[in-house]
Amino acid sequence: MARPCCRGSLARLALLCGLLPTLLCQPAAARERLLWLVRDLPPFTVFEGPETGHGVIDQLLPQLIEHMPEYDHDVLRVNRARGIQMLQDPATFTCDPMLLWTAERARYVHFSIPMLGVRTSGLVSLKESQPLIAPYLDGDAVDLLGLMSRTSLKLGVVAERSYGTLIDHTLRQLPDAALSRHYGTEATANLLQMQHLGRLRLVLGYWPEVRYLIQQQGGSLADYQFHPIQGVNPYQFLHVGCSDTPLGRAAVARIDQLLPALRREVLPRAYARWLAPVEQEDYLEQSRQFFTEHQPPLEAR
């Protein structure tokens, strides 16, 4: 006759054996799905042409995904305006791997540490328009507010794109009639086409991006002039930005662990190859100082 303690052990074993098939059939805990928002933005992401997949973020994003196996990842192509809408929606778990910090965005985006210094945007014009711009130049830099306030010229911009804190502030001071905003997924390319056709005199853009697109469209760089904007730092800093939610903040904490190694060598070299050959070594030299103890304040990034 089995003793009481043995009978209890046998009963527990039988219960566990009966539950085992049920436990084995239980699905593993579902992972959160992280949605990465990207747009066609050379030199960061390139969706068409011979450089497809060779942009800076094209190289960064697979590395982030590989080292964040705790999430399921999807990549969604959106325009800038749609991407901002999704980041503002607290019901979504979204991240954008190439954002400039702005005070407005910081209300709904949780930003990573700065990951890459890039050349600041400026004014792009055909050289035939130089006589109109010349009175507003100090050296090579243009007084954008003066130019757009005192002439009837129209400036092409990408809707909802940030061009940096100081330039954004200037754009807000201009009347709507002075700006031609484009909302498409290939906004900069379309603005350059409008400029080529004479429907726009001026386009605001990042020269590495503009330089690539002009060549893709069969244009000659010799026909164009790029002017930095007076008073604006030559470099801006990109961040990864995620929805400012518990999920988004947790993702950024993990991303912040991955970026320091990538931003030392991998990302600067990936960006430098998109610059004119004579600019590459100078950029790489300066990039070594970007993330020292003398970093710029967050508002300037």
JOUR-V179029 format. One record per residue. N is the residue number from 1. RES is the residue in one small letter. PSI is psi in whole degrees, 0 to 359 (none if undefined). OMEGA is omega in radians with two decimals (none if undefined). Layout:
# JOUR-V179029
n=N res=RES psi=PSI omega=OMEGA
n=N res=RES psi=PSI omega=OMEGA
This chain:
# JOUR-V179029
n=1 res=m psi=129 omega=-3.09
n=2 res=a psi=141 omega=3.08
n=3 res=r psi=158 omega=-3.09
n=4 res=p psi=319 omega=-3.10
n=5 res=c psi=324 omega=3.14
n=6 res=c psi=320 omega=3.11
n=7 res=r psi=321 omega=3.13
n=8 res=g psi=319 omega=3.14
n=9 res=s psi=318 omega=3.12
n=10 res=l psi=322 omega=-3.14
n=11 res=a psi=317 omega=3.13
n=12 res=r psi=322 omega=3.13
n=13 res=l psi=318 omega=3.13
n=14 res=a psi=321 omega=3.13
n=15 res=l psi=316 omega=3.13
n=16 res=l psi=319 omega=3.12
n=17 res=c psi=323 omega=3.12
n=18 res=g psi=327 omega=-3.13
n=19 res=l psi=340 omega=-3.01
n=20 res=l psi=313 omega=3.12
n=21 res=p psi=322 omega=3.13
n=22 res=t psi=317 omega=-3.13
n=23 res=l psi=320 omega=-3.12
n=24 res=l psi=334 omega=-3.11
n=25 res=c psi=352 omega=-3.14
n=26 res=q psi=132 omega=3.12
n=27 res=p psi=151 omega=3.06
n=28 res=a psi=154 omega=-3.14
n=29 res=a psi=130 omega=-3.10
n=30 res=a psi=138 omega=3.07
n=31 res=r psi=150 omega=3.08
n=32 res=e psi=144 omega=-3.14
n=33 res=r psi=117 omega=-3.14
n=34 res=l psi=126 omega=-3.12
n=35 res=l psi=115 omega=3.12
n=36 res=w psi=128 omega=-3.12
n=37 res=l psi=121 omega=3.13
n=38 res=v psi=159 omega=3.08
n=39 res=r psi=161 omega=-3.11
n=40 res=d psi=101 omega=-3.00
n=41 res=l psi=78 omega=3.04
n=42 res=p psi=141 omega=0.15
n=43 res=p psi=18 omega=-3.04
n=44 res=f psi=310 omega=3.03
n=45 res=t psi=136 omega=-3.12
n=46 res=v psi=118 omega=-3.06
n=47 res=f psi=343 omega=-3.08
n=48 res=e psi=158 omega=3.07
n=49 res=g psi=182 omega=-3.04
n=50 res=p psi=340 omega=-3.13
n=51 res=e psi=13 omega=-3.13
n=52 res=t psi=127 omega=3.11
n=53 res=g psi=1 omega=-3.09
n=54 res=h psi=12 omega=3.10
n=55 res=g psi=168 omega=-3.11
n=56 res=v psi=312 omega=-3.12
n=57 res=i psi=331 omega=3.02
n=58 res=d psi=328 omega=3.13
n=59 res=q psi=328 omega=-3.13
n=60 res=l psi=314 omega=-2.96
n=61 res=l psi=315 omega=3.10
n=62 res=p psi=328 omega=3.13
n=63 res=q psi=320 omega=3.07
n=64 res=l psi=316 omega=-3.12
n=65 res=i psi=317 omega=-3.12
n=66 res=e psi=323 omega=-3.07
n=67 res=h psi=12 omega=3.05
n=68 res=m psi=59 omega=-3.06
n=69 res=p psi=352 omega=3.13
n=70 res=e psi=353 omega=3.12
n=71 res=y psi=153 omega=2.81
n=72 res=d psi=139 omega=-3.02
n=73 res=h psi=136 omega=2.96
n=74 res=d psi=146 omega=3.11
n=75 res=v psi=126 omega=-3.07
n=76 res=l psi=128 omega=3.09
n=77 res=r psi=124 omega=-3.12
n=78 res=v psi=163 omega=2.95
n=79 res=n psi=172 omega=-3.04
n=80 res=r psi=317 omega=-3.09
n=81 res=a psi=316 omega=-3.14
n=82 res=r psi=321 omega=3.11
n=83 res=g psi=318 omega=3.11
n=84 res=i psi=319 omega=3.11
n=85 res=q psi=317 omega=-3.11
n=86 res=m psi=322 omega=3.09
n=87 res=l psi=332 omega=-3.14
n=88 res=q psi=344 omega=-3.08
n=89 res=d psi=110 omega=-3.09
n=90 res=p psi=349 omega=3.13
n=91 res=a psi=352 omega=-3.13
n=92 res=t psi=153 omega=3.06
n=93 res=f psi=91 omega=-3.01
n=94 res=t psi=150 omega=3.05
n=95 res=c psi=144 omega=3.06
n=96 res=d psi=122 omega=-3.04
n=97 res=p psi=9 omega=-3.13
n=98 res=m psi=78 omega=-3.10
n=99 res=l psi=141 omega=2.89
n=100 res=l psi=142 omega=3.05
n=101 res=w psi=133 omega=2.93
n=102 res=t psi=156 omega=3.14
n=103 res=a psi=324 omega=3.12
n=104 res=e psi=313 omega=-3.13
n=105 res=r psi=329 omega=-3.11
n=106 res=a psi=349 omega=3.09
n=107 res=r psi=337 omega=-3.09
n=108 res=y psi=0 omega=3.13
n=109 res=v psi=137 omega=3.00
n=110 res=h psi=120 omega=-2.99
n=111 res=f psi=145 omega=3.00
n=112 res=s psi=176 omega=2.93
n=113 res=i psi=156 omega=3.09
n=114 res=p psi=142 omega=-3.04
n=115 res=m psi=339 omega=-3.06
n=116 res=l psi=130 omega=3.00
n=117 res=g psi=129 omega=-3.11
n=118 res=v psi=157 omega=3.13
n=119 res=r psi=137 omega=-3.11
n=120 res=t psi=154 omega=3.12
n=121 res=s psi=166 omega=3.14
n=122 res=g psi=190 omega=-3.05
n=123 res=l psi=127 omega=3.12
n=124 res=v psi=128 omega=3.12
n=125 res=s psi=158 omega=2.93
n=126 res=l psi=147 omega=-3.07
n=127 res=k psi=336 omega=3.10
n=128 res=e psi=342 omega=3.12
n=129 res=s psi=359 omega=-3.07
n=130 res=q psi=323 omega=3.11
n=131 res=p psi=331 omega=3.12
n=132 res=l psi=331 omega=-3.07
n=133 res=i psi=331 omega=-3.00
n=134 res=a psi=319 omega=-3.12
n=135 res=p psi=346 omega=-3.06
n=136 res=y psi=17 omega=-3.14
n=137 res=l psi=141 omega=2.94
n=138 res=d psi=99 omega=-2.93
n=139 res=g psi=237 omega=3.10
n=140 res=d psi=347 omega=-3.05
n=141 res=a psi=141 omega=-3.06
n=142 res=v psi=142 omega=3.00
n=143 res=d psi=91 omega=-3.01
n=144 res=l psi=317 omega=-3.13
n=145 res=l psi=315 omega=3.12
n=146 res=g psi=315 omega=-3.13
n=147 res=l psi=312 omega=-3.03
n=148 res=m psi=339 omega=-3.14
n=149 res=s psi=333 omega=-2.99
n=150 res=r psi=4 omega=3.09
n=151 res=t psi=172 omega=3.10
n=152 res=s psi=14 omega=-3.14
n=153 res=l psi=152 omega=3.13
n=154 res=k psi=141 omega=-3.05
n=155 res=l psi=125 omega=3.10
n=156 res=g psi=129 omega=3.13
n=157 res=v psi=157 omega=3.06
n=158 res=v psi=125 omega=-3.11
n=159 res=a psi=134 omega=3.09
n=160 res=e psi=3 omega=3.05
n=161 res=r psi=142 omega=2.97
n=162 res=s psi=135 omega=3.06
n=163 res=y psi=14 omega=-3.08
n=164 res=g psi=153 omega=-3.00
n=165 res=t psi=311 omega=-3.06
n=166 res=l psi=318 omega=3.12
n=167 res=i psi=319 omega=3.08
n=168 res=d psi=319 omega=3.13
n=169 res=h psi=319 omega=3.10
n=170 res=t psi=316 omega=-3.12
n=171 res=l psi=325 omega=3.13
n=172 res=r psi=339 omega=3.14
n=173 res=q psi=351 omega=-3.09
n=174 res=l psi=148 omega=3.07
n=175 res=p psi=152 omega=-3.13
n=176 res=d psi=327 omega=-3.10
n=177 res=a psi=341 omega=-3.12
n=178 res=a psi=350 omega=-3.04
n=179 res=l psi=141 omega=2.99
n=180 res=s psi=104 omega=-3.07
n=181 res=r psi=134 omega=3.14
n=182 res=h psi=132 omega=-3.06
n=183 res=y psi=358 omega=-3.01
n=184 res=g psi=169 omega=3.12
n=185 res=t psi=340 omega=3.07
n=186 res=e psi=51 omega=-2.96
n=187 res=a psi=311 omega=-3.09
n=188 res=t psi=318 omega=3.11
n=189 res=a psi=319 omega=3.14
n=190 res=n psi=323 omega=3.09
n=191 res=l psi=321 omega=3.11
n=192 res=l psi=326 omega=3.06
n=193 res=q psi=317 omega=3.10
n=194 res=m psi=321 omega=3.11
n=195 res=q psi=316 omega=3.13
n=196 res=h psi=326 omega=-3.12
n=197 res=l psi=359 omega=3.10
n=198 res=g psi=10 omega=3.13
n=199 res=r psi=346 omega=3.09
n=200 res=l psi=141 omega=3.04
n=201 res=r psi=323 omega=-2.94
n=202 res=l psi=144 omega=3.05
n=203 res=v psi=138 omega=3.05
n=204 res=l psi=127 omega=-3.09
n=205 res=g psi=175 omega=3.09
n=206 res=y psi=124 omega=-2.96
n=207 res=w psi=318 omega=3.10
n=208 res=p psi=320 omega=3.10
n=209 res=e psi=311 omega=-3.10
n=210 res=v psi=317 omega=-3.13
n=211 res=r psi=315 omega=3.13
n=212 res=y psi=315 omega=-3.08
n=213 res=l psi=321 omega=3.10
n=214 res=i psi=315 omega=3.14
n=215 res=q psi=322 omega=3.11
n=216 res=q psi=328 omega=-3.14
n=217 res=q psi=2 omega=3.11
n=218 res=g psi=13 omega=3.13
n=219 res=g psi=171 omega=3.11
n=220 res=s psi=126 omega=3.12
n=221 res=l psi=335 omega=-3.14
n=222 res=a psi=343 omega=-3.13
n=223 res=d psi=355 omega=-3.00
n=224 res=y psi=156 omega=3.08
n=225 res=q psi=136 omega=3.09
n=226 res=f psi=130 omega=3.11
n=227 res=h psi=124 omega=2.97
n=228 res=p psi=162 omega=-3.12
n=229 res=i psi=134 omega=-3.13
n=230 res=q psi=136 omega=3.04
n=231 res=g psi=1 omega=-3.09
n=232 res=v psi=136 omega=3.11
n=233 res=n psi=147 omega=-3.09
n=234 res=p psi=342 omega=-3.12
n=235 res=y psi=146 omega=2.98
n=236 res=q psi=165 omega=-3.05
n=237 res=f psi=127 omega=3.11
n=238 res=l psi=150 omega=3.07
n=239 res=h psi=161 omega=2.78
n=240 res=v psi=136 omega=3.11
n=241 res=g psi=133 omega=3.13
n=242 res=c psi=161 omega=3.07
n=243 res=s psi=136 omega=-3.12
n=244 res=d psi=72 omega=3.13
n=245 res=t psi=169 omega=3.09
n=246 res=p psi=319 omega=3.11
n=247 res=l psi=316 omega=-3.14
n=248 res=g psi=318 omega=-3.14
n=249 res=r psi=323 omega=3.10
n=250 res=a psi=321 omega=3.12
n=251 res=a psi=318 omega=-3.14
n=252 res=v psi=322 omega=3.10
n=253 res=a psi=321 omega=3.10
n=254 res=r psi=319 omega=3.13
n=255 res=i psi=320 omega=3.13
n=256 res=d psi=335 omega=3.08
n=257 res=q psi=333 omega=-3.06
n=258 res=l psi=331 omega=-2.98
n=259 res=l psi=322 omega=-3.06
n=260 res=p psi=317 omega=3.14
n=261 res=a psi=321 omega=-3.10
n=262 res=l psi=324 omega=-3.05
n=263 res=r psi=350 omega=3.13
n=264 res=r psi=315 omega=-3.03
n=265 res=e psi=313 omega=-2.97
n=266 res=v psi=306 omega=-3.04
n=267 res=l psi=316 omega=3.10
n=268 res=p psi=320 omega=-3.14
n=269 res=r psi=325 omega=3.10
n=270 res=a psi=325 omega=3.13
n=271 res=y psi=321 omega=-3.05
n=272 res=a psi=326 omega=-3.09
n=273 res=r psi=346 omega=3.11
n=274 res=w psi=353 omega=3.12
n=275 res=l psi=164 omega=3.04
n=276 res=a psi=144 omega=-3.07
n=277 res=p psi=322 omega=-3.10
n=278 res=v psi=347 omega=-3.11
n=279 res=e psi=346 omega=-2.93
n=280 res=q psi=312 omega=-3.09
n=281 res=e psi=321 omega=3.10
n=282 res=d psi=317 omega=3.12
n=283 res=y psi=314 omega=-3.11
n=284 res=l psi=324 omega=3.09
n=285 res=e psi=314 omega=-3.14
n=286 res=q psi=327 omega=-3.10
n=287 res=s psi=337 omega=3.13
n=288 res=r psi=343 omega=-3.13
n=289 res=q psi=357 omega=-3.03
n=290 res=f psi=321 omega=-2.96
n=291 res=f psi=46 omega=3.05
n=292 res=t psi=190 omega=3.11
n=293 res=e psi=346 omega=-3.13
n=294 res=h psi=39 omega=3.13
n=295 res=q psi=154 omega=3.07
n=296 res=p psi=157 omega=3.06
n=297 res=p psi=155 omega=-3.07
n=298 res=l psi=321 omega=-3.09
n=299 res=e psi=339 omega=-3.11
n=300 res=a psi=357 omega=-3.05
n=301 res=r psi=none omega=none
